Amino acid sequence: MKILVATDKPFAKIAVDGIRAEVEAAGFTLALLEKYTEKRQLLEAAADADAIIIRSDIIDAEVIEAAKKLKIVVRAGAGYDNVDLEAAKKAGVCVMNTPGQNANAVAELVFGLLVFAVRNFYNGASGTELKSKKLGIHAYGNVGRNVARIAKGFGMELYAYDAFCPASIIEADGVKALDSAESLYAACDVVSLHIPATAETKKSINYALLDKMPEGAVLVNTARKEIVNEEEIVTLMETRRDFKYVTDILPGNHAEMQEKFAARYFSTPKKMGAQTSEANINAGIAAAKQIVDFIKTGNERFRVN
C-alpha cells in the first residue's frame, strides 16, 4: 500500500516523521510530494497511490481519474472544498477530513484579529475592550466551541446560531442559542464566522445581514472566502463608517478594501488559521491514523462524501 503525502505547502518535519511512523508501523509505504509546482507532478505521484493526504491541495476529477488504485483521500484540516466529492464518490473513493485538530489554532487567531481590530490596528488611537461585548458565534462546531471557551476568559457575553447543532448542546456550554442568523447579527457587537462554503452559504454574509449589527460592529472571518458577499461588504463599509472587517482569507477585492477602508479592514496575506506547529502535527498524524484505520478495518467515521 502506497500512502502519498501531497503538499505544495509541506508539513513540518516533526509532522512528517509522525505520519511516517504511523504508516510504516502498519506495513505501508510512505511517499512524499512536497513543494510541487505543476499539476503534472501530482498526477504522476498519484498514479499508483492507494491513499493521499493533502492540506490545501486540489484533488479534482482529473487527479481522481489518474489515481486508478486510490481508495481514500484525507484532507488534514476541517475544510474539504478543495476535493471534488462527487468525482470521488463516483470512483468509489472515500474522502475524509480531520475535524477538531486545527480548532484551537483557528480559535486563538480569532482573538488575535479581534484584539487588533478593537485596538484600531495599533495605530496609537484609543480603542475599546472585548470585555462585556456580545460575541456571536456563527456555527457551533469544533472551532466555534473553542472560540466560546476562550471568549469566557475575556468576559464576553456569548451567543451562537447553528442550524444543525441542538440548542441544548450550545446552552450546556453557557452560550445563549439563538434561532436564526438574523437574530444573532442583530444582537451581537462581534460576529465570528465558522460556517462552511456550500451552495446555501456562499455569499450569504451580505449587506442585509451585516447591517443588522449594532454600531461599532466587528466581523471576523476565519472560515471561508466564498461565504462573504465581497461586493456588498464594500457597500456596507461605505455606508457604515463604524464597521470593521478582519479576515484570515484574502478577499478577491483586497486592493479596493485596503484603499478605501485601511483604518477598518485587515486581511492576513494568506490563510493562517491552522498555521501553528501544534495544529500542523495534530492534523497530519490524525490523517495518517484515519487512513490506516480505514484500510485495515473499514472505519469511515470522518467520511464527508
DABELJO-V130698 format. One record per backbone hydrogen bond with DSSP energy under -0.5 kcal/mol. CO is the residue of the C=O (numbers start at 1). NH is the residue of the N-H. If there is no record, write none. Layout:
# DABELJO-V130698
<<CO	NH> <CO	NH>>
This chain:
# DABELJO-V130698
<<1	3> <1	29> <2	4> <2	50> <2	51> <3	31> <4	6> <4	53> <5	7> <5	33> <6	55> <7	35> <8	10> <12	15> <12	16> <13	17> <14	18> <15	19> <16	20> <17	21> <18	22> <19	23> <20	24> <21	25> <22	26> <23	28> <24	27> <29	3> <31	5> <33	7> <38	41> <38	42> <39	43> <40	44> <41	45> <42	46> <43	47> <44	47> <46	49> <47	68> <47	69> <50	71> <50	72> <51	4> <52	74> <53	6> <54	76> <57	59> <58	60> <59	84> <60	64> <61	65> <62	66> <63	67> <66	68> <67	70> <71	94> <72	52> <73	75> <73	96> <74	54> <74	76> <75	77> <75	98> <77	98> <80	83> <82	59> <83	85> <84	88> <85	89> <86	90> <87	91> <88	93> <89	92> <92	94> <94	73> <95	304> <95	305> <96	75> <98	101> <102	106> <103	107> <104	108> <105	109> <106	110> <107	111> <108	112> <109	113> <110	114> <111	115> <112	116> <113	117> <114	118> <115	119> <116	121> <117	120> <118	128> <119	122> <119	123> <120	123> <130	133> <133	135> <133	157> <134	136> <134	189> <134	190> <135	137> <135	159> <136	138> <136	192> <137	139> <137	161> <138	194> <139	141> <141	145> <142	146> <143	147> <144	148> <145	149> <146	150> <147	151> <148	152> <149	153> <150	153> <150	154> <151	154> <151	155> <151	156> <152	155> <155	132> <157	135> <158	176> <159	137> <160	178> <161	139> <164	166> <166	169> <166	170> <167	171> <168	172> <169	173> <170	173> <170	175> <171	174> <175	177> <176	160> <180	184> <181	185> <182	186> <183	187> <184	188> <188	214> <189	218> <190	136> <191	193> <191	220> <192	138> <193	222> <196	198> <198	202> <201	204> <204	206> <205	229> <206	210> <207	211> <209	212> <210	213> <214	217> <217	244> <218	191> <219	246> <220	193> <220	222> <221	248> <224	227> <225	228> <226	203> <227	205> <228	230> <229	233> <230	234> <231	235> <232	236> <233	237> <234	238> <235	239> <236	240> <239	241> <240	243> <244	219> <245	266> <246	221> <247	268> <251	254> <253	257> <254	258> <255	259> <256	260> <257	261> <258	262> <261	264> <261	265> <264	245> <266	247> <272	275> <274	276> <276	280> <277	281> <278	282> <279	283> <280	284> <281	285> <282	286> <283	287> <284	288> <285	289> <286	290> <287	291> <288	292> <289	293> <290	294> <291	295> <292	296> <293	297> <293	298> <293	299> <294	298> <300	303> <302	97>>
